[in-house]
Amino acid sequence: MSSVGMLRRNARLRKEYLYRKSLEGKEKELYEKKRKIRQALEEGKPIPTELRREEAELRREVELEDDNTAVPRTHMDDEYANAGALQPKVLITTSRDPSSRLAQFAKELKLIFPNSQRLNRGGLVVGDLIESSRSHEFTDIIVVHEHRGEPDGMVVCHLPYGPTAYFGIHNTVLRHDIGDKKDVGTVSEAYPHLIFEGFTSKLGKRVSDILKHLFPAPKMETKRVMTFANMDDYVSFRHHTYEMPRGEDSITLTEKGPRFDMKLYQIKLGTLDQKHAENEYVLRSYINSAKRQKLQDDDDHDDGNAS
């Protein structure tokens, strides 16, 4: 397919996606009407007055529904529609002119994500990076940034439609800082098991979905584990392997690295090159903390502290 044909195809697919997204409000309203009809029929109550004109049509639609059509689809279903059928393929790159430490961090991220490739950014602009990644069928792009030689940001962009999540990076410890080669050993290429701790709110589930779709499904016998642990909206990432030298009663953990903390500050409903894409979430530093969206529900946080 020519480059012009590819651009037209991507533009058409994007328009179709935005059109389906625009229908969500209407579908949600229709879903609520059908839910009220279904509830009235199940409980033997009169049909709500405001729905009596539409009762016959709504009843017919309710009777034709099954488990797949009863719940309305959202743009989130479209974003990861092929997640189970296709293996993730992740492109990892940096901001322009990276320091040696940022370049090393990008190399170590490649060890974390199976089926990933690292690209030296050079003079490549964001728009060309996105188009090239689409044409080579990458499912996600990760771009890492730095401030004065220290990694301070990570952007995770899902293709072809988005979303794009922006994280601040803190307390980065590279593999050689954790221990010498004898201590940390080599990195296994096995698909890892994932642990997500403290992602119980709606926003938390959204973030965990974005992160978990960067990894393929592991085999049960895999002894490689990656942990994303949320505490007060700071997500700590750890990478371990484990051994059971004397059975299940004795487990030996070995940290492989790298190690870092992440802080979500924005989610956009689009790709990295779409500057005017709609914001799904933006961290507002000066909003009362009681009203701010969090990755973990307050009730779950209290229960965790109590234990």
Secondary structure, 3 states (H helix, E strand, C coil): CCHHHHHHHHHHHHHHHHHHHHCHHHHHHHHHHHHHHHHHHHHCCCCCHHHCCCHHHHHHHHHHCCCCCCCCCCHHHHHCCCCCCCCCCEEEEECCCCCHHHHHHHHHHHHHCCCEEECCCCCCCHHHHHHHHHHCCCCEEEEEEEECCEEEEEEEEECCCCCEEEEEEEEEECHHHHCCHHHHCCCCCCCCEEEEECCCCHHHHHHHHHHHCCCCCCCCCCCEEEEEEEECCEEEEEEEEEECCCCCCCCEEEECCCEEEEEEEEEECCCCCCCCCCEEEECCCCCCCCCCCCCCCHHHHHHHHHC
